[in-house]
Amino acid sequence: MTNKRRQKKKRIIESKNKVPKFVTISIDDEVLMNVRDSDFSEDEPCTSNLTGRITIDIRLLAAQIMKKMFTIVEKKILLGYLYTIIDGSMNIQNCLISEVGNSIREPSSKVRATIITAITSIFNGSKIFFAQAQYREKKGAFTTWSETLADYIIRIHDTLLKDFGMETLSVRLVLLHCFSTVISNTPYTRLNKSLLKSVLDAILVYTKCEPCDNYLRIGVFRCLSSVFNSELPQFEKELLLEKKTEIINLCLYLFKETKSFLESDQDSTQMIVRRQCWQMLNSYCNHYHGLIENRMLINIAIEDMKYTKQTLLRKNILSCLKQMSAVSEGDDYKSARLEKWKLIFRKLIPQMFVEKDPHTLPILIESLSTIGSDLFNNLEDELIDLYCNELHMFVTYEDHNIQSAAIATLGTLIKYEKLSKNPMYIRHTIDDLLYISSINKLNSIQEKVAWTLNCVSEILVENWDLYEIEDGKLLCLAKAALSTLDRKPCRACGSRALGLLLSLIDHTDITGQQFGPIYEDSINILINIANGNDSMKNRWNSCNSLGVLYQTNSIQKLPETLRINIFNTLSTLIINCCNFKVRHVACSSLMYNRRDLYGNNYSKMWHRLFDAFENSQNLPHICEYKHQQKLINQLCALFCNLCNLLELSDIGGLTYLFDSRLHVIQNEMEKFCNFNDIPNYSEMLAATHNHLHNMLKTKQLTSKQEEIINNLLNVFVNH
């Protein structure tokens, strides 16, 4: 045989033995699972010979194709094939566990690991679909898809748990990653009670303070973080609270074990374990609010923050401290929170303000928004003054993350009583906002500017006389708020701030010639947002601002068409808008306490109110059902308001309307009169009832007028 023929034969054999590149485990999977391709043992017999090797490669190729398919195919379509995957021709359960009458369990650990990652792909991103699962112990004659879906989820859990007990270490790590994804996407509150407990029983054994493989610890911590971030059934919630001592002691044990590695590379397994401890504690705060009372954890956190090379660790620690503070608001943990924040102000903040690390400083700055007004008032002035001065400097800092965090935190702190009563702080914040809004047009910065402008506007409305803001500066603030409406993420806060700031013009000497252009531009833009295809939050904030501007004295100095356009916009939205929350806010924005504000539109308002009542019974989409009653209650409140402003001269023009359509609201008003949880409900009904009674006492009532008033009173018969 010539050399040429030998080389050709060698290439043919190599091509047969070679597995295509795309069937190997990807780098992303290795990072997520903390395992390498070389960790998997070839535990199948006869792998040394060519036939055995090719057999493994074929099965591995099939498993990888299945995983790729599960990843690419749309979730809704994929879930439609769950029968085929679990019970039908695929029946991937047989590959992981050995059952009587089923095929033999897959002998290759690499193939089993790939099948498990395929199951992970099924669950990843399926939370919205699995939410409809509903377990019923006793099935009826007809089994719904929700019940079938619940059965499939339970069976996959059982398969994974059985496999977990018999797996090799390398595959067990993949299983833990799978469990983490499965837990995050499974609606345990809608399934059988023991399901999540069986998962916890399998992983909580690793919470003991004893030597254990680091990668195994990491996988367990990820699973526990997923559990703590989920909505839990009451039994499992109580179980995890009972385990708080074990969980905290395990973290303290591991902090001690890994302390000597704080100077090492942050990608070492010991540092990953330390980071995962803080990540798990961060999630555990969601259920155990008293974690902030553990002084040892706080002291370790402050000490770990000194290691500037450990950026990822420091980020996890700051996020945990922030969460501890956020969930523990209230009197129960007041002393512990105060002690923690004093420690942070004295030891951590000065250090990090000097470092100015763009990765960790934004988290620290944002965490200040969780202090709360009462606790902030108890901090010493020297601590607060130093911090606030630095915060104002960071508003113009070159790093956008630090700048963004500083701007947003200024808005939160301005609501705290200690600073809201400080005119100097308010003026300083306003100057910062005007400067940054004029020079930095990044979306992330403008979004925070809009938020802080909203906070500033609320404070100015509450205590306008306290701050002595110049007329020109108020107009500049309004222009800054108006400029944020060019960006969708900024519109919710920006539109609300705009309405409040323009309403303050009533308290100034600004002339109509000065404020007229910005008033007209603002109203037109707000109307476009309210009527447009924008987000729900943006539209309802625009409606709210339109209602505020409609009632200002300043708008009286401008063309009447502006008020007409506002009224037509809001009164049309309460009838036709497909979003019931937008309808609700538009309706509340039409609640004027003075008759002259309705003007010639008073009668038109009655007609549109009845149209709105009739159309509120038609659901444009099933998701609007949960907002339907709130909308109807607001329409009933508007009915009471219109009745309270009714005059005898109005009845002639509204007689036909009342005679033909008053029955439309009768049932809803009866329900409304029996509600007790509506703000100012009793006062509203009493005022309306008294007003109508007083109208009956008017001399020289016509019989028709008396009939209409009595019919209106009958609507409030239960009151």
JOJO-V598626 format. One record per residue. RES is the residue in one small letter. PHI is phi in whole degrees, -180 to 180 (NA if undefined). PSI is psi in radians with two decimals (999 if undefined). Layout:
BEGIN
res->{RES | RES}
phi->{PHI | PHI}
psi->{PSI | PSI}
END
This chain:
BEGIN
res->{m | t | n | k | r | r | q | k | k | k | r | i | i | e | s | k | n | k | v | p | k | f | v | t | i | s | i | d | d | e | v | l | m | n | v | r | d | s | d | f | s | e | d | e | p | c | t | s | n | l | t | g | r | i | t | i | d | i | r | l | l | a | a | q | i | m | k | k | m | f | t | i | v | e | k | k | i | l | l | g | y | l | y | t | i | i | d | g | s | m | n | i | q | n | c | l | i | s | e | v | g | n | s | i | r | e | p | s | s | k | v | r | a | t | i | i | t | a | i | t | s | i | f | n | g | s | k | i | f | f | a | q | a | q | y | r | e | k | k | g | a | f | t | t | w | s | e | t | l | a | d | y | i | i | r | i | h | d | t | l | l | k | d | f | g | m | e | t | l | s | v | r | l | v | l | l | h | c | f | s | t | v | i | s | n | t | p | y | t | r | l | n | k | s | l | l | k | s | v | l | d | a | i | l | v | y | t | k | c | e | p | c | d | n | y | l | r | i | g | v | f | r | c | l | s | s | v | f | n | s | e | l | p | q | f | e | k | e | l | l | l | e | k | k | t | e | i | i | n | l | c | l | y | l | f | k | e | t | k | s | f | l | e | s | d | q | d | s | t | q | m | i | v | r | r | q | c | w | q | m | l | n | s | y | c | n | h | y | h | g | l | i | e | n | r | m | l | i | n | i | a | i | e | d | m | k | y | t | k | q | t | l | l | r | k | n | i | l | s | c | l | k | q | m | s | a | v | s | e | g | d | d | y | k | s | a | r | l | e | k | w | k | l | i | f | r | k | l | i | p | q | m | f | v | e | k | d | p | h | t | l | p | i | l | i | e | s | l | s | t | i | g | s | d | l | f | n | n | l | e | d | e | l | i | d | l | y | c | n | e | l | h | m | f | v | t | y | e | d | h | n | i | q | s | a | a | i | a | t | l | g | t | l | i | k | y | e | k | l | s | k | n | p | m | y | i | r | h | t | i | d | d | l | l | y | i | s | s | i | n | k | l | n | s | i | q | e | k | v | a | w | t | l | n | c | v | s | e | i | l | v | e | n | w | d | l | y | e | i | e | d | g | k | l | l | c | l | a | k | a | a | l | s | t | l | d | r | k | p | c | r | a | c | g | s | r | a | l | g | l | l | l | s | l | i | d | h | t | d | i | t | g | q | q | f | g | p | i | y | e | d | s | i | n | i | l | i | n | i | a | n | g | n | d | s | m | k | n | r | w | n | s | c | n | s | l | g | v | l | y | q | t | n | s | i | q | k | l | p | e | t | l | r | i | n | i | f | n | t | l | s | t | l | i | i | n | c | c | n | f | k | v | r | h | v | a | c | s | s | l | m | y | n | r | r | d | l | y | g | n | n | y | s | k | m | w | h | r | l | f | d | a | f | e | n | s | q | n | l | p | h | i | c | e | y | k | h | q | q | k | l | i | n | q | l | c | a | l | f | c | n | l | c | n | l | l | e | l | s | d | i | g | g | l | t | y | l | f | d | s | r | l | h | v | i | q | n | e | m | e | k | f | c | n | f | n | d | i | p | n | y | s | e | m | l | a | a | t | h | n | h | l | h | n | m | l | k | t | k | q | l | t | s | k | q | e | e | i | i | n | n | l | l | n | v | f | v | n | h}
phi->{NA | -71 | -60 | -64 | -69 | -62 | -64 | -64 | -62 | -63 | -65 | -64 | -63 | -64 | -67 | -71 | -81 | -77 | -88 | -54 | -61 | -73 | -92 | -75 | -68 | -72 | -63 | -60 | -65 | -63 | -65 | -65 | -96 | 57 | -131 | -114 | -59 | -74 | -73 | -84 | -81 | -88 | -89 | -85 | -61 | 65 | -75 | -75 | -88 | -62 | -63 | -63 | -64 | -66 | -60 | -62 | -62 | -66 | -66 | -65 | -60 | -63 | -65 | -69 | -63 | -60 | -62 | -62 | -64 | -63 | -78 | -83 | -65 | -59 | -57 | -62 | -71 | -60 | -67 | -69 | -104 | -61 | -61 | -62 | -71 | -99 | -108 | -85 | -65 | -73 | 41 | -66 | -62 | -63 | -76 | -105 | -132 | -96 | -121 | -63 | 87 | -100 | -69 | -70 | -58 | -57 | -80 | -86 | -66 | -66 | -69 | -61 | -61 | -68 | -63 | -66 | -66 | -66 | -63 | -58 | -64 | -62 | -81 | -62 | 79 | -102 | -58 | -65 | -83 | -71 | -62 | -85 | -65 | -144 | -83 | -131 | -67 | -106 | -81 | -87 | -67 | -115 | -98 | -81 | -64 | -61 | -69 | -64 | -62 | -61 | -63 | -64 | -62 | -64 | -66 | -63 | -58 | -60 | -63 | -65 | -68 | -64 | -67 | -59 | -72 | -119 | -83 | -76 | -60 | -62 | -73 | -63 | -65 | -64 | -63 | -65 | -63 | -63 | -58 | -59 | -70 | -61 | -62 | -65 | -113 | -103 | -84 | -62 | -66 | -105 | -112 | -65 | -63 | -86 | -65 | -68 | -61 | -65 | -68 | -63 | -60 | -76 | -103 | -71 | -65 | -90 | -90 | -78 | -81 | -152 | -56 | -157 | -58 | -61 | -64 | -65 | -57 | -60 | -62 | -64 | -63 | -65 | -62 | -64 | -61 | -64 | -63 | -67 | -87 | -100 | -78 | -105 | -62 | -59 | -62 | -67 | -63 | -66 | -62 | -70 | -69 | -66 | -89 | -60 | -64 | -64 | -66 | -67 | -63 | -62 | -63 | -63 | -62 | -73 | -61 | -68 | -67 | -102 | -60 | -69 | -101 | -64 | -88 | -85 | -64 | -73 | -94 | -69 | -61 | -64 | -73 | -64 | -60 | -63 | -63 | -65 | -60 | -67 | -64 | -67 | -63 | -58 | -71 | -66 | -58 | -61 | -114 | -115 | -76 | -86 | -61 | -67 | -80 | -84 | -67 | -62 | -64 | -63 | -65 | -64 | -62 | -63 | -68 | -64 | -68 | -76 | -89 | -67 | -73 | -88 | -61 | -64 | -64 | -63 | -64 | -65 | -65 | -64 | -64 | -67 | -62 | -63 | -67 | -55 | -69 | -65 | -86 | -105 | -63 | 128 | -73 | -62 | -120 | -61 | -67 | -67 | -66 | -63 | -62 | -64 | -70 | -63 | -64 | -66 | -65 | -85 | -110 | -93 | -61 | -57 | -61 | -77 | -68 | -74 | -66 | 55 | -73 | -67 | -86 | -108 | -60 | -58 | -67 | -62 | -62 | -66 | -65 | -65 | -72 | -97 | -64 | 94 | -64 | -62 | -69 | -61 | -66 | -88 | -81 | -65 | -60 | -66 | -71 | -69 | -61 | -63 | -65 | -64 | -62 | -65 | -63 | -64 | -69 | -70 | -61 | -109 | -70 | -71 | -80 | -69 | -67 | -65 | -61 | -62 | -64 | -65 | -63 | -65 | -70 | -58 | -66 | -70 | -66 | -67 | -83 | -71 | -55 | -63 | -101 | -67 | -94 | -106 | -58 | -63 | -64 | -63 | -65 | -63 | -64 | -62 | -61 | -62 | -65 | -64 | -68 | -71 | -69 | -88 | -110 | -119 | -106 | -63 | -58 | -63 | -73 | -63 | -65 | -71 | -61 | -61 | -61 | -71 | -60 | -63 | -63 | -63 | -63 | -64 | -67 | -64 | -64 | -72 | -136 | -59 | -67 | -77 | -101 | 54 | -81 | -64 | -58 | -63 | -70 | -63 | -64 | -65 | -63 | -64 | -66 | -64 | -65 | -63 | -68 | -73 | -73 | -71 | -118 | -56 | -62 | -95 | -69 | -61 | -72 | -64 | -68 | -66 | -62 | -60 | -62 | -68 | -66 | -67 | -66 | -74 | -61 | -58 | -96 | -121 | -102 | -67 | -83 | -62 | -65 | -80 | -94 | -54 | -60 | -70 | -63 | -66 | -62 | -64 | -63 | -64 | -69 | -64 | -65 | -64 | -67 | -63 | -89 | -84 | -94 | -98 | -69 | -57 | -65 | -64 | -70 | -73 | -69 | -66 | -60 | -62 | -68 | -63 | -65 | -66 | -66 | -61 | -94 | -77 | -74 | -64 | -68 | -67 | -86 | -109 | -54 | -62 | -61 | -64 | -66 | -63 | -64 | -64 | -61 | -63 | -64 | -68 | -72 | -81 | -63 | -69 | -100 | -110 | -64 | -76 | -103 | -69 | -70 | -67 | -57 | -61 | -70 | -61 | -66 | -65 | -75 | -99 | -88 | -102 | -90 | -125 | -65 | -67 | -70 | -77 | 56 | -72 | -90 | -61 | -65 | -61 | -63 | -61 | -63 | -71 | -64 | -66 | -62 | -65 | -60 | -64 | -77 | -69 | -82 | -99 | -83 | -70 | -156 | -62 | -69 | -81 | -59 | -69 | -102 | -65 | -66 | -64 | -63 | -62 | -61 | -69 | -65 | -64 | -64 | -66 | -60 | -61 | -64 | -67 | -62 | -69 | -103 | -68 | -121 | -58 | -68 | -80 | -64 | -58 | -77 | -110 | -57 | -64 | -61 | -66 | -66 | -94 | -130 | -64 | -66 | -60 | -104 | -57 | -64 | -68 | -69 | -63 | -65 | -61 | -67 | -98 | -79 | -119 | -105 | -99 | -57 | 56 | -63 | -65 | -63 | -63 | -66 | -64 | -64 | -67 | -61 | -65 | -63 | -67 | -63 | -66 | -66 | -65 | -81 | -65 | -73 | 61 | -72 | -77 | -62 | -71 | -62 | -63 | -64 | -63 | -64 | -63 | -64 | -67 | -65 | -64 | -64 | -101 | -60 | -83 | -81}
psi->{2.22 | 2.83 | -0.64 | -0.75 | -0.65 | -0.78 | -0.67 | -0.78 | -0.67 | -0.72 | -0.65 | -0.80 | -0.75 | -0.66 | -0.56 | -0.66 | -0.42 | 2.26 | 2.32 | 2.61 | -0.61 | -0.05 | -0.15 | 2.74 | 2.29 | 2.85 | -0.69 | -0.73 | -0.68 | -0.72 | -0.78 | -0.66 | -0.20 | 0.62 | 2.77 | 2.82 | -0.58 | -0.21 | -0.36 | 2.15 | 2.50 | 1.47 | 0.15 | 2.42 | 2.68 | 0.44 | -0.27 | -0.48 | 2.83 | -0.73 | -0.81 | -0.67 | -0.77 | -0.67 | -0.77 | -0.79 | -0.64 | -0.80 | -0.66 | -0.72 | -0.75 | -0.75 | -0.69 | -0.67 | -0.74 | -0.79 | -0.77 | -0.71 | -0.78 | -0.51 | -0.67 | -0.72 | 2.45 | 2.42 | -0.72 | -0.68 | -0.74 | -0.76 | -0.39 | -0.30 | 0.33 | -0.59 | -0.81 | -0.69 | -0.68 | -0.78 | -0.47 | -2.44 | -0.57 | -0.95 | 1.12 | -0.25 | -0.62 | -0.42 | -0.36 | -0.56 | 2.61 | 2.11 | 2.66 | 2.26 | -0.15 | 2.96 | 2.87 | 2.49 | 2.45 | 2.14 | -0.39 | 2.15 | -0.57 | -0.69 | -0.73 | -0.73 | -0.68 | -0.68 | -0.68 | -0.70 | -0.50 | -0.72 | -0.67 | -0.70 | -0.60 | -0.77 | -0.52 | 2.09 | 0.20 | 0.18 | -0.75 | -0.51 | -0.70 | -0.28 | -0.38 | -0.06 | 2.44 | 1.97 | 2.35 | 2.20 | -0.72 | 1.95 | 2.53 | -2.96 | -0.51 | 2.17 | 2.14 | 2.88 | -0.62 | -0.72 | -0.71 | -0.75 | -0.73 | -0.73 | -0.72 | -0.76 | -0.76 | -0.72 | -0.71 | -0.72 | -0.85 | -0.74 | -0.81 | -0.68 | -0.72 | -0.71 | -0.62 | -0.63 | -0.33 | 0.11 | 2.81 | 2.88 | -0.78 | -0.77 | -0.54 | -0.59 | -0.72 | -0.67 | -0.69 | -0.70 | -0.70 | -0.80 | -0.70 | -0.77 | -0.73 | -0.78 | -0.73 | -0.41 | 0.11 | 2.25 | 1.39 | -0.50 | -0.29 | 0.03 | -3.11 | 2.59 | -0.53 | -0.05 | -0.96 | -0.59 | -0.65 | -0.61 | -0.78 | -0.68 | -0.58 | -0.56 | -0.39 | -0.27 | -0.35 | 0.12 | 0.12 | 2.55 | 1.39 | 2.80 | 2.42 | 2.65 | 2.30 | -0.76 | -0.59 | -0.75 | -0.80 | -0.77 | -0.72 | -0.74 | -0.66 | -0.70 | -0.80 | -0.66 | -0.72 | -0.69 | -0.83 | -0.44 | -0.01 | 2.82 | 2.08 | 2.55 | 2.70 | -0.71 | -0.82 | -0.59 | -0.76 | -0.65 | -0.76 | -0.56 | -0.62 | -0.47 | 0.13 | -0.66 | -0.76 | -0.74 | -0.81 | -0.74 | -0.65 | -0.77 | -0.76 | -0.68 | -0.79 | -0.56 | -0.70 | -0.74 | -0.56 | 0.06 | -0.67 | -0.16 | 0.12 | -0.42 | -0.11 | -3.09 | 2.47 | -0.17 | 0.07 | 2.65 | -0.60 | -0.69 | -0.57 | -0.72 | -0.78 | -0.74 | -0.74 | -0.53 | -0.83 | -0.63 | -0.72 | -0.75 | -0.63 | -0.80 | -0.61 | -0.43 | -0.48 | -0.45 | -0.53 | 1.68 | -0.23 | 0.16 | -0.47 | -0.30 | -0.14 | 1.79 | -0.57 | -0.72 | -0.74 | -0.78 | -0.71 | -0.69 | -0.81 | -0.69 | -0.75 | -0.49 | -0.18 | -0.31 | 1.59 | -0.36 | -0.39 | 1.19 | -0.81 | -0.69 | -0.78 | -0.66 | -0.74 | -0.68 | -0.81 | -0.68 | -0.66 | -0.77 | -0.69 | -0.78 | -0.69 | -0.80 | -0.69 | -0.71 | -0.18 | 0.29 | 2.47 | 3.04 | -0.39 | -0.64 | 0.43 | -0.80 | -0.69 | -0.70 | -0.73 | -0.76 | -0.74 | -0.79 | -0.59 | -0.69 | -0.72 | -0.75 | -0.60 | -0.64 | -0.64 | -0.82 | -0.84 | -0.73 | -0.81 | -0.47 | -0.55 | -0.73 | -0.77 | 0.77 | 2.11 | -0.27 | -0.63 | -0.55 | -0.70 | -0.65 | -0.73 | -0.78 | -0.78 | -0.53 | -0.38 | -0.34 | -0.15 | 0.04 | -0.86 | 2.58 | -0.77 | -0.81 | -0.65 | -0.63 | -0.44 | -0.09 | 2.56 | 2.55 | -0.64 | -0.55 | -0.78 | -0.77 | -0.77 | -0.76 | -0.80 | -0.68 | -0.76 | -0.65 | -0.72 | -0.59 | -0.63 | -0.30 | -0.51 | 0.31 | 2.69 | -0.50 | 2.19 | -0.55 | -0.77 | -0.76 | -0.81 | -0.78 | -0.70 | -0.74 | -0.78 | -0.69 | -0.57 | -0.68 | -0.67 | -0.80 | -0.48 | -0.32 | -0.27 | 2.37 | -0.66 | -0.54 | -0.49 | -0.39 | 0.15 | 1.71 | -0.60 | -0.76 | -0.71 | -0.82 | -0.69 | -0.74 | -0.73 | -0.75 | -0.74 | -0.76 | -0.77 | -0.66 | -0.86 | -0.58 | -0.39 | -0.40 | -0.41 | 1.97 | 0.28 | 2.46 | -0.75 | -0.66 | -0.80 | -0.55 | -0.73 | -0.60 | -0.76 | -0.74 | -0.82 | -0.61 | -0.69 | -0.78 | -0.75 | -0.75 | -0.67 | -0.72 | -0.71 | -0.69 | -0.67 | -0.65 | 0.93 | -0.74 | -0.32 | -0.47 | -0.37 | 0.98 | 2.30 | 2.60 | -0.76 | -0.63 | -0.61 | -0.74 | -0.66 | -0.67 | -0.74 | -0.70 | -0.65 | -0.72 | -0.71 | -0.64 | -0.43 | -0.29 | -0.10 | -0.29 | 2.22 | -0.79 | -0.33 | -0.19 | -0.58 | -0.97 | -0.68 | -0.74 | -0.66 | -0.77 | -0.71 | -0.80 | -0.74 | -0.74 | -0.74 | -0.52 | -0.42 | -0.24 | -0.46 | -0.46 | 0.19 | 3.13 | 0.31 | 2.30 | 2.83 | -0.57 | -0.55 | -0.77 | -0.21 | -0.89 | -0.80 | -0.56 | -0.84 | -0.76 | -0.73 | -0.80 | -0.75 | -0.72 | -0.72 | -0.67 | -0.71 | -0.70 | -0.77 | -0.65 | -0.26 | -3.07 | 0.97 | 3.12 | 2.74 | -0.78 | -0.72 | -0.70 | -0.73 | -0.53 | -0.60 | -0.73 | -0.75 | -0.77 | -0.63 | -0.69 | -0.65 | -0.83 | -0.58 | -0.53 | 0.01 | 2.73 | -0.49 | -0.62 | -0.34 | -0.39 | -0.04 | 2.97 | 2.47 | -0.41 | -0.48 | -0.81 | -0.67 | -0.75 | -0.69 | -0.84 | -0.80 | -0.65 | -0.91 | -0.75 | -0.37 | -0.65 | -0.61 | -0.22 | -0.82 | -0.25 | 2.35 | -0.21 | 2.04 | -0.49 | -0.63 | -0.74 | -0.75 | -0.81 | -0.66 | -0.68 | -0.79 | -0.48 | -0.18 | 0.14 | 1.58 | 2.39 | 0.05 | 2.41 | -0.62 | -0.35 | -0.53 | -0.62 | -2.30 | -0.14 | 0.05 | -0.87 | -0.70 | -0.61 | -0.67 | -0.81 | -0.75 | -0.52 | -0.79 | -0.64 | -0.72 | -0.71 | -0.81 | -0.73 | -0.28 | -0.27 | -0.22 | 1.97 | 2.07 | -0.44 | 2.61 | -0.50 | -0.26 | -0.12 | -0.70 | -0.29 | -0.04 | -0.83 | -0.63 | -0.69 | -0.79 | -0.71 | -0.68 | -0.63 | -0.68 | -0.69 | -0.68 | -0.65 | -0.80 | -0.72 | -0.75 | -0.68 | -0.66 | -0.36 | 0.07 | 2.42 | 2.74 | -0.60 | -0.30 | -0.44 | -0.62 | -0.78 | -0.27 | 0.06 | -0.86 | -0.68 | -0.84 | -0.69 | -0.66 | -0.38 | 0.02 | -0.47 | -0.36 | -0.60 | -0.02 | -0.91 | -0.72 | -0.64 | -0.57 | -0.75 | -0.74 | -0.70 | -0.32 | -0.04 | 2.53 | -0.11 | 0.35 | 2.28 | 2.35 | 0.44 | -0.84 | -0.76 | -0.69 | -0.83 | -0.71 | -0.75 | -0.72 | -0.78 | -0.79 | -0.70 | -0.78 | -0.65 | -0.71 | -0.58 | -0.59 | -0.47 | -0.12 | 2.40 | 2.69 | 0.66 | 2.41 | 2.80 | -0.61 | -0.71 | -0.77 | -0.68 | -0.79 | -0.79 | -0.72 | -0.67 | -0.68 | -0.67 | -0.60 | -0.42 | -0.53 | 0.46 | -0.53 | -0.11 | 999}
END
